[in-house]
Structures are given as C-alpha cells and as structure tokens.
Amino acid sequence: MSKYEIILYWSDEDGAFVADVPELSGCMAHGETQTEALKNAQSAIKLWLKTAKEFGDPIPEPKGRRLAYA
C-alpha cells in the first residue's frame, strides 16, 4: 500500500466512488464500491510513479497527515 493520501468520495456525476490522490497531480481512479476505487487508486499510483520515473519527472515525497501540538 502506498503512503500517499487518498481522498475517497461518491460522485453523482460519475455514478461511482472516486479515489483522488492530491499529492500526485491528476492521479485518481474510480470504482463501483469504495474497495474497488481504493484498489484502482493503488494501481493508478504505481502507474503514475512508473511514468514519472521514465520521463525523469520529480516525484513528491508522501506528506501524510501532520499533527500540530500546542
């Protein structure tokens, strides 16, 4: 599983669950179920990273969620 944040939501327009990977520009996937959308997002992330490496494009480090303490 990747360490990139995945935002999962239902899209009425698409009639499907959408899994968006905001740290990787344009990387998203969809599926009929949440599980399918997440699985497809993992495949999309792998393909995004592979393509970026092939073209020598920069690959951002996963940011993850940062907690701030007062």
N, C-alpha and C positions, 0 to 999 in steps of 0.2 A: 504494500500500500504506500502511496506517495505521501509526502509530508506537506503538500500544498493544500491550502484551504479550498474546500469545495462548498459552494452555496447551492442548496437544493431547494427548488420551488416548483409549484404547479403553474403551468401556463395554459390559460383558457384558449389563447390564440393558437397554440400548437396542439392543444389537446393531449399534453404529455407532461411528465415531470422533466424539468431541466436542471442539469448539474453544471454550474458555471465555475470556472477556475480563474478568479480575477487576477491572480499574480502572473498568469501566462496569457498574454494578450490574444483574445479570440478563441481561447480553448474552452469548449463547452460540449456537452453531449445531452442526449435526451433518452427517455425510455417510458414504457407504459406503466412501470412501477418505480418506486423510489430505488429499490435494489438494482433494477436494470439500469436506471440512469447513473447510479454511482459506479456500477461495473463498466458502463460505457465511458464514463469520465476517466476512469483509470487507464483505459485503452487510449483515450484521446491524449492524456498527459504523456504517456510513453511515446506516442507518435509525435507530439509537439516537441518533446525533448530530443528525440532522434533527428527530426528535421532541423532543429536549431543547431545541433552539433554538426550535421552535414554541411550546413551553409555558414558555419562559423559565427552564428548569431549569439549574442550574450544570453546566458541562462540565469535568471534570478534565483537567489537562494530562497528557500521557503521561509517565510516570515513567521508563520504560526501565530498564535494568539499571545500577545504580551499582556501581562497583568501589571498594573501600576499600584504600588502601595504608598499610602500617605505617611 
